[in-house]
Amino acid sequence: MTLEKIRVVMDKEFDEIIKNKYILGSLLFVPLLFAILMPVSMIAPSVFYPQAYQSDNSTFIGNTFSSGVSSQDSLIIFFMDAVIPFFMMLPAILPTIVASYSIIGEKKNRTLEPLLAAPVSVDEILVGKALSAIIPAMLATWASSLLFFAFSEGIVYAGLHRLIMPDLAMWGAGLLLLSPLLAFLGIMIALIISSRVNDPRVAQQISVIFVIPIMAIFIGQMSGFMLIDMRMILGLAVALVIVDALMLRFARSMFDREEILTRWK
């Protein structure tokens, strides 16, 4: 496996992404939607109308932070940290959009045959396609998270005339460690599926099922059933390293050049 051949595969994939308006639009629109929708729907109400969240039975948020933090500050920090699964979900969703079209789209455009006939190993093809999907997805996710912080802190400052910071260490671990691992897993799943079905929409719909466990984490956080913390993120990261390695091995065994070329008519 050589870096030069991986770079050639990546360059080819980047050209396809730029030419495909659907993929390019998804990479730009979905992160922007997250960056604006989350502060407006969750941060703004906790800043300007915090009493809507106050009740005698709502003790979970209050018990999450130290007694030195006001209830409103606790509420704002809670919501800022609660949306971490959404930004972990972005690099899991966006690469599946790219990877779902990666094989099926090339087959329909008659550009897959030259790639499979070229002197490029299966590992080089998989790594090149994976990186070409991970890099734009992660860049879009990081840009979206920065916009989220900018919008959130702007709303907080407008309402309270001060800044309230979330757990930056936990955000950093989630975005820099857990998100790429989730993205890689999502890409491998999408590549496996797209090499076995004939319709990119089917591949994408099946791949999106992958985000259900991530949504379960968010629902568990909001319902008080669980609390996302550094220990959970690091534990998930260790588990994902193992799962990613196994999935890469499985994807390699499933990626049959001759079958992909001959079974699609």
Contacts in CASP RR format, 6 or more apart in sequence:
PFRMAT RR
TARGET T0000
AUTHOR 0000-0000-0000
METHOD contacts of the structure
MODEL  1
MTLEKIRVVMDKEFDEIIKNKYILGSLLFVPLLFAILMPVSMIAPSVFYP
QAYQSDNSTFIGNTFSSGVSSQDSLIIFFMDAVIPFFMMLPAILPTIVAS
YSIIGEKKNRTLEPLLAAPVSVDEILVGKALSAIIPAMLATWASSLLFFA
FSEGIVYAGLHRLIMPDLAMWGAGLLLLSPLLAFLGIMIALIISSRVNDP
RVAQQISVIFVIPIMAIFIGQMSGFMLIDMRMILGLAVALVIVDALMLRF
ARSMFDREEILTRWK
1 121 0 8 1.000
1 123 0 8 1.000
1 124 0 8 1.000
1 127 0 8 1.000
2 124 0 8 1.000
5 120 0 8 1.000
5 121 0 8 1.000
5 124 0 8 1.000
6 124 0 8 1.000
6 127 0 8 1.000
6 128 0 8 1.000
6 131 0 8 1.000
8 120 0 8 1.000
9 115 0 8 1.000
9 120 0 8 1.000
9 124 0 8 1.000
9 125 0 8 1.000
9 127 0 8 1.000
9 128 0 8 1.000
9 129 0 8 1.000
9 132 0 8 1.000
10 128 0 8 1.000
10 131 0 8 1.000
10 132 0 8 1.000
12 111 0 8 1.000
12 115 0 8 1.000
13 98 0 8 1.000
13 102 0 8 1.000
13 128 0 8 1.000
13 129 0 8 1.000
13 132 0 8 1.000
13 133 0 8 1.000
14 132 0 8 1.000
14 136 0 8 1.000
16 23 0 8 1.000
16 101 0 8 1.000
16 102 0 8 1.000
16 106 0 8 1.000
16 111 0 8 1.000
17 23 0 8 1.000
17 24 0 8 1.000
17 27 0 8 1.000
17 98 0 8 1.000
17 132 0 8 1.000
17 136 0 8 1.000
18 24 0 8 1.000
20 101 0 8 1.000
22 97 0 8 1.000
23 97 0 8 1.000
23 98 0 8 1.000
23 101 0 8 1.000
26 94 0 8 1.000
26 97 0 8 1.000
27 94 0 8 1.000
27 97 0 8 1.000
27 98 0 8 1.000
27 136 0 8 1.000
27 137 0 8 1.000
27 140 0 8 1.000
28 140 0 8 1.000
30 90 0 8 1.000
30 93 0 8 1.000
30 94 0 8 1.000
30 140 0 8 1.000
31 90 0 8 1.000
31 94 0 8 1.000
31 140 0 8 1.000
31 141 0 8 1.000
31 143 0 8 1.000
31 144 0 8 1.000
31 147 0 8 1.000
32 144 0 8 1.000
32 147 0 8 1.000
34 86 0 8 1.000
34 87 0 8 1.000
34 90 0 8 1.000
34 144 0 8 1.000
34 148 0 8 1.000
35 144 0 8 1.000
35 145 0 8 1.000
35 147 0 8 1.000
35 148 0 8 1.000
35 151 0 8 1.000
36 147 0 8 1.000
36 151 0 8 1.000
38 83 0 8 1.000
38 86 0 8 1.000
38 148 0 8 1.000
38 152 0 8 1.000
39 148 0 8 1.000
39 151 0 8 1.000
39 152 0 8 1.000
39 155 0 8 1.000
40 151 0 8 1.000
40 155 0 8 1.000
42 79 0 8 1.000
42 82 0 8 1.000
42 83 0 8 1.000
43 76 0 8 1.000
43 79 0 8 1.000
43 80 0 8 1.000
43 151 0 8 1.000
43 152 0 8 1.000
43 155 0 8 1.000
43 156 0 8 1.000
44 155 0 8 1.000
45 52 0 8 1.000
45 53 0 8 1.000
46 53 0 8 1.000
46 72 0 8 1.000
46 75 0 8 1.000
46 76 0 8 1.000
46 79 0 8 1.000
47 72 0 8 1.000
47 76 0 8 1.000
47 155 0 8 1.000
47 156 0 8 1.000
47 158 0 8 1.000
47 159 0 8 1.000
47 160 0 8 1.000
48 159 0 8 1.000
50 71 0 8 1.000
50 72 0 8 1.000
50 75 0 8 1.000
53 61 0 8 1.000
53 75 0 8 1.000
54 71 0 8 1.000
60 224 0 8 1.000
61 71 0 8 1.000
61 74 0 8 1.000
61 75 0 8 1.000
61 78 0 8 1.000
62 71 0 8 1.000
62 74 0 8 1.000
64 74 0 8 1.000
64 78 0 8 1.000
64 227 0 8 1.000
65 73 0 8 1.000
65 74 0 8 1.000
65 77 0 8 1.000
65 78 0 8 1.000
69 77 0 8 1.000
72 160 0 8 1.000
73 164 0 8 1.000
76 156 0 8 1.000
76 164 0 8 1.000
77 164 0 8 1.000
77 165 0 8 1.000
77 166 0 8 1.000
77 167 0 8 1.000
80 152 0 8 1.000
80 164 0 8 1.000
80 166 0 8 1.000
81 166 0 8 1.000
81 167 0 8 1.000
81 170 0 8 1.000
81 171 0 8 1.000
81 228 0 8 1.000
82 218 0 8 1.000
82 221 0 8 1.000
82 222 0 8 1.000
82 228 0 8 1.000
83 148 0 8 1.000
83 218 0 8 1.000
84 170 0 8 1.000
84 171 0 8 1.000
84 174 0 8 1.000
84 228 0 8 1.000
85 214 0 8 1.000
85 215 0 8 1.000
85 217 0 8 1.000
85 218 0 8 1.000
85 221 0 8 1.000
85 228 0 8 1.000
86 218 0 8 1.000
87 141 0 8 1.000
87 144 0 8 1.000
87 145 0 8 1.000
87 148 0 8 1.000
87 174 0 8 1.000
87 175 0 8 1.000
87 179 0 8 1.000
88 174 0 8 1.000
88 175 0 8 1.000
88 178 0 8 1.000
88 179 0 8 1.000
88 182 0 8 1.000
88 214 0 8 1.000
89 182 0 8 1.000
89 211 0 8 1.000
89 214 0 8 1.000
89 215 0 8 1.000
90 137 0 8 1.000
90 140 0 8 1.000
90 141 0 8 1.000
90 144 0 8 1.000
90 179 0 8 1.000
91 134 0 8 1.000
91 137 0 8 1.000
91 138 0 8 1.000
91 141 0 8 1.000
91 179 0 8 1.000
91 180 0 8 1.000
91 182 0 8 1.000
91 183 0 8 1.000
92 179 0 8 1.000
92 182 0 8 1.000
92 183 0 8 1.000
92 185 0 8 1.000
92 186 0 8 1.000
92 210 0 8 1.000
92 211 0 8 1.000
92 214 0 8 1.000
93 208 0 8 1.000
93 211 0 8 1.000
94 133 0 8 1.000
94 136 0 8 1.000
94 137 0 8 1.000
94 140 0 8 1.000
94 141 0 8 1.000
94 183 0 8 1.000
95 130 0 8 1.000
95 133 0 8 1.000
95 134 0 8 1.000
95 137 0 8 1.000
95 183 0 8 1.000
95 186 0 8 1.000
95 187 0 8 1.000
95 190 0 8 1.000
96 186 0 8 1.000
96 187 0 8 1.000
96 189 0 8 1.000
96 190 0 8 1.000
96 204 0 8 1.000
96 207 0 8 1.000
96 208 0 8 1.000
96 210 0 8 1.000
97 204 0 8 1.000
98 132 0 8 1.000
98 133 0 8 1.000
98 136 0 8 1.000
98 137 0 8 1.000
98 187 0 8 1.000
99 129 0 8 1.000
99 130 0 8 1.000
99 133 0 8 1.000
99 186 0 8 1.000
99 187 0 8 1.000
99 190 0 8 1.000
99 191 0 8 1.000
99 194 0 8 1.000
99 207 0 8 1.000
100 190 0 8 1.000
100 193 0 8 1.000
100 194 0 8 1.000
100 200 0 8 1.000
100 203 0 8 1.000
100 204 0 8 1.000
100 207 0 8 1.000
101 194 0 8 1.000
101 200 0 8 1.000
101 204 0 8 1.000
102 129 0 8 1.000
102 133 0 8 1.000
102 190 0 8 1.000
102 191 0 8 1.000
102 194 0 8 1.000
103 112 0 8 1.000
103 191 0 8 1.000
103 194 0 8 1.000
103 195 0 8 1.000
103 260 0 8 1.000
104 194 0 8 1.000
104 197 0 8 1.000
104 198 0 8 1.000
104 199 0 8 1.000
104 200 0 8 1.000
104 203 0 8 1.000
105 112 0 8 1.000
105 200 0 8 1.000
106 112 0 8 1.000
106 115 0 8 1.000
107 260 0 8 1.000
107 264 0 8 1.000
112 260 0 8 1.000
112 261 0 8 1.000
113 261 0 8 1.000
115 125 0 8 1.000
116 125 0 8 1.000
116 257 0 8 1.000
116 260 0 8 1.000
116 261 0 8 1.000
122 252 0 8 1.000
122 255 0 8 1.000
122 257 0 8 1.000
123 252 0 8 1.000
125 255 0 8 1.000
126 188 0 8 1.000
126 191 0 8 1.000
126 248 0 8 1.000
126 251 0 8 1.000
126 252 0 8 1.000
126 255 0 8 1.000
129 187 0 8 1.000
129 191 0 8 1.000
130 184 0 8 1.000
130 187 0 8 1.000
130 188 0 8 1.000
130 191 0 8 1.000
133 183 0 8 1.000
133 187 0 8 1.000
134 180 0 8 1.000
134 183 0 8 1.000
134 184 0 8 1.000
134 187 0 8 1.000
137 183 0 8 1.000
138 179 0 8 1.000
138 180 0 8 1.000
138 183 0 8 1.000
141 175 0 8 1.000
141 179 0 8 1.000
142 175 0 8 1.000
145 171 0 8 1.000
145 175 0 8 1.000
153 163 0 8 1.000
153 164 0 8 1.000
156 162 0 8 1.000
156 163 0 8 1.000
156 164 0 8 1.000
157 163 0 8 1.000
167 230 0 8 1.000
169 230 0 8 1.000
170 228 0 8 1.000
170 229 0 8 1.000
170 230 0 8 1.000
170 233 0 8 1.000
173 230 0 8 1.000
173 233 0 8 1.000
173 234 0 8 1.000
173 237 0 8 1.000
174 233 0 8 1.000
177 233 0 8 1.000
177 234 0 8 1.000
177 237 0 8 1.000
178 233 0 8 1.000
178 236 0 8 1.000
178 237 0 8 1.000
178 240 0 8 1.000
181 237 0 8 1.000
181 240 0 8 1.000
181 241 0 8 1.000
181 244 0 8 1.000
182 214 0 8 1.000
182 240 0 8 1.000
184 244 0 8 1.000
184 248 0 8 1.000
185 210 0 8 1.000
185 240 0 8 1.000
185 243 0 8 1.000
185 244 0 8 1.000
185 247 0 8 1.000
186 207 0 8 1.000
186 210 0 8 1.000
188 244 0 8 1.000
188 247 0 8 1.000
188 248 0 8 1.000
188 250 0 8 1.000
188 251 0 8 1.000
189 207 0 8 1.000
189 210 0 8 1.000
189 247 0 8 1.000
190 203 0 8 1.000
190 204 0 8 1.000
190 207 0 8 1.000
191 251 0 8 1.000
191 255 0 8 1.000
192 250 0 8 1.000
192 251 0 8 1.000
192 254 0 8 1.000
192 255 0 8 1.000
193 203 0 8 1.000
193 206 0 8 1.000
193 207 0 8 1.000
194 200 0 8 1.000
194 203 0 8 1.000
195 254 0 8 1.000
195 255 0 8 1.000
195 256 0 8 1.000
195 260 0 8 1.000
196 254 0 8 1.000
197 203 0 8 1.000
197 206 0 8 1.000
198 264 0 8 1.000
217 226 0 8 1.000
217 228 0 8 1.000
219 225 0 8 1.000
220 226 0 8 1.000
221 227 0 8 1.000
221 228 0 8 1.000
226 232 0 8 1.000
END
